Amino acid sequence: MKKIVVAFTLFFLLMGHAQEKKVHLISLDNEKNTATEGDFYVENVYDGRQVKENIGTVYVSLFNSKVSADFEKPFVEEVQSLMSVLYPKSENKKEISIRINELYVTEKNADTDNNYVKKQTGSATVVLDVIEKNEDGRLYITGTFFSTQENTRSDVTKKQAGLITEAIRNSFENYKNSKNIYKTPILFTLEESVNSTNSKTEIQTGIYLNYKDVLNGHFLSLDDYTITKYKEGFCLLNNATGRVETGFYGFSDGKNFYINLFRFSEVKYYLKAEIMGENYFIDEVIESNLDFNGFYLAYGSAMAVGGGIIPMMILSGNNDDSEPKKSP
């Protein structure tokens, strides 16, 4: 196993030297954006992302080089500016805030019948928590909503800003049309830091919305969900709606912790992860299903400074096909 770890470490180091320094910048400012109907406005935007160095990867130049993507303005400023247009403040509407747990773009080569026309499929994914003030005057997360938007064309990078905007709109449409709010809202704490002194390797049974929630012990009950085997990993079914929930950061069945691969897999599912201090170690993933290039571009700088709770190494290994069990 040590040889494999060293091999992958060298792989990432070599990838680092090979990658271009260029970053593709995206702006959400668009004169075609208009206010969306709704009984709420967005007062505050909080950045709850685990990876804050970029918002994903795109292809650029004639050689289709994959590079990191980021916003032109600081993340919160960019999203807040869009919120002020889509969901403007009004005295007749209720105030909500949002915490964005994931916002990223990806691109991959599309399969076409024409060998001479190269196209890419671009996607934008948004996962956000809706935060509302309760009668006690405190803020609570009342629901988590997510959306992925896709487009296929010869230069899909130009459409990424529009895809992000539509993913945000659709997330809010899910919020407006959904009665699936949390039975027990999660208390939201402003500027909450990660409790890095927590050395527990066993996480309480529950669903975790955000990477900080794992060490800080904030979770939803698992009673309303069913864990099932799915492809190389697992998925989480909502018992009330029958929907596969792919927007959560991870969950624990009381025995194992399962982390969402999010942007690095072609299929969204959860994998068992061993917790090592503030990092996760995954030993049951098939490399062909992962975008290692995107993994390096997203995590490279974070790994260099040792920041955050991140999967430091992803290796191939033997899958454990046993079904997870909830603790009694």
N, C-alpha and C positions, 0 to 999 in steps of 0.2 A: 504493500500500500504506500509506503514512503516513496518508492520509485515513481509511482503514479503521481503523487502530489508534486514531486520535484519536476516531473515532466510537464505537468500543467502550469506550474509556476514559470518555468522557462518559456512555455508557449505564450503566456500573457506578457512576459517581458519582451519577447521578440515582437509580439503584436504591437507593443507600445512604440518600439522604434520604427515600425513600418507605417503606423498611422500618420496621416497628415494632421497638422496643427489646426487646420481650418475648421471653423464652426459656422454652420448655416444659421442665419438669424431669421426669425419669424415674427411678424407683427400682426396683432389681432385687430388693429384699427382698419375699419372698412366703412366707407360712406354708405354702403348698401345695408349695413346693420340697422335694424329698427327695433323699437320696443316690442316686447312680447306680452300678450295678455296674461294676466294673473292677478291674484289678490295679495301679492307680497312684493317686497323689494329687498335687495341684498345690501345690507349695511356694511358688513366686514367680510374680508376674505383672509383665511388663515392657511399658511403653507404647511401641510402635514406630510409632504412627500419624504420618502426615505432617501431617494437620489435627487439632490438639488443642484448638481453640477450641470445638468442639461435636461432637455425634455424629449430625449430619444435620438434616433438616427435617421438620416436620409441619404439618398444618392445625389451626388453633384458632379458636374463637369462631363465632358464627352466620354471619359473613361469610367463613368458610373462609380466613382469612389464613394465609399460609405463614410460619412463624417457625423459628428455630433450636431444636434440641432438645439437651439435655445431661443428664448424670446429676445427681442431688441431691447425692451425695458426690463427692469427687475421683475421677477415672477409675479409677486403680489400686485405691483403697480399695473402690470399688463392685464391681469385678470380683473382687477378692480375696475379698471377703465372700461373693459367690455361689459361688466355687470351694470355699470352706470348707464349704459345705452340699452342693454337688453331688458333690465329690470330696474328702472329708475325709481328713486325715492318719491313717495307720495304719502300724504297724511291719511288718505283713505285706505291704505294698504298696511298689512302687518309686516313687521320687521323680522327678517331672518338673517343669519350669517351662514357661511359655509367654510368647511375645512376640506381642502383638496388633498386627498391621500395619494392619488395617481393622476398624472396628466402627461401623456407621452405619445409620440408619433413613431411609426415604423414604416419601412418600405421593403418590399421584396420583389424579385423578378416574377412577372406574371407569365403563365402558360398561354401561348398564342399559337394559332395555326400558321401564322405567317412568320417564317424564319428571318425575314428581313426587317420586320417591324418589332422593335423591342419595347415592351411596356412594363411598367411597375405597378404594383398594387400598394397604395398608401393607405394607412389607417391611423386614426386618432382615437385614443381611449381616455375617458375621464371617469374618475371615481370620486364622489364627493359626499361629505356628511352635511346634512341640514341641521343647523343649530338654532334653537328657539329658546326664548326666555320663559321660564315657568312662573307659576304664581308666587313661588318663594323668592323670586327676583334673580335666581341663578340661571346660568346657561346650561342647556342639555342637548345632546345629540339625539334627535328624534327619529332619524332614518338615514340610511345610506343608499345612494342611487348611482347608477353607472350606465355608460353607453359607449359603443364603439361604432365609428363611421368609416366607411371605406370608399375608395375611388380607384379605378384602373385606367391609366392613360400613359402616353409616351413620356410626359414630364409631370408626374403626379406631385412632385415637390411643391409646385406652385399652388396646389390646392390644399396644402396642409393647414393653412390658417382657417380656411372655410370648414375643413373637416373638424378641427378643434372646436370652432364655434357651434357647429351642428351637434357635436357630441355633448357640449355643455347644455345647449337648448334641450336636447332629448333627455338628458339626465333630469332636468327640471320638469319636463313633461311627465316623466315617470313619477316624480314627486307629487305633481298636481293631481295625477290620475290614480295614485296608489293609496289604498287604505292599509297598506302593509307597513305601518309605523311600528317602532319597537314598543313592546308592552311595558318594559322598564327602560326609560331613556337613560343614557350614560351621561353623567356629569361631565361637562366640558370645562377644562381648566386652561386659562390663557397662558401662553408661553410655557407650557409644561415641558420640563427637561426630562431626559431619560435617566432613570435611576440606575446608573452604572454600578452601584455598589451592591445591587441585588444579584447574588451569586446562585440563586436557585436554578436548578436544571430541570425541574418539573414544573410545568405550567398548569394552572387550574383549568378544569374542563370549561370550555366556552369558545366563543367566536371573537376574534380580535380584529378591529377595524383598521388599525394603524400600527406601524412598527413600534411606536412609543408605548402603546397600550400593553404590549407583551410583557415588558419588564415592570411596568407601573401597575399592572393588575387590573386594567379596565377591560371588561368583556361582556358579551351578550350571552344569554342562556342558549345552550345547544338543544334544549328540549323541543323546539319547534322546527328542527332541521334533522335530516337523515344523511349520514355519511355513506357513500357508496363507491365501489371501485370503478374507475374510469380510465381507460387506456393504460398508460404507464403509471398513473397516479390515482387520485381520488377526486370526487366532486361532492358538492354540498347541495342537497335538495331542500327547498323550502316546502315544508309539509302542507302549508296553507294554499300556496299557489302552484306547486309542482314545478316551479322554476329552478333552474340550475343557477346557483348564486356564485358568480365568478369575480365579484368585486371586493370580497373581504381579503384582508392581508393574510390571515391564517386562522387556524382553529386547533384546539386540543381536545382529544377524546378522553383525557385523564391519564393516558399511558404514553401517547406520542403527540408531537406537535407537527402540524402539516402547514407548509408555507406555500403561498401562491407564487407561481413562476412569473405571472404578469407578462411583462414585455418580452421575455427571452424565449418563449415557446410559441410555436405555431398553434398549439391547442392550449386553451386556458384550463389548467387543473392544478391540484395541490399535491405536493410531495412531502414524504416524511423528512424531517430535518432534525438532526442532533444538535443540541445547543451547546456551544463551547464558549462560555463567558458571554460576550456581547455579540458573538458571531454564530451563524448557522453552518452546519456541515451537511451536505446532501450527498447521499451515496446510492442513489437508485434511479438515476436519470440516463436516458439514452442520448448520446451527444448529437445524433442526427436531427433530433427534434428541437435543438437549441440554436440560437444565433450567438455564437461565441464572440463574433466581431462586435455585435451590439452589446454583449455583456462587458467586454473590455472598455468600449467607449463610454458606457454608462458608469461603470464601477472603477475604472482605472485610477482616476484621481482620488476617489474616496479610499481605495485600497492603499494608495501611497501615503496618505496621512492617517490611516487607521481610523477613519471616522464612521460612526453609525453602526447600526445592527445590520450587517450585510452578509450574504452568503459568500464567504471568502473563496471557496473552491467548489466547483461542481464536477463530480467524477462519475464515471460509469460504474455500475455495480449490479448486484443481483437484486431483482425486485422481490419484495415481500408481498405476496398476493393475499395475505391474510386480511380479513375484514377488520377494521378498527372497532373497538368496543368503547362505549361510554361507561364511565365509572358509575357504580350504583349510588 
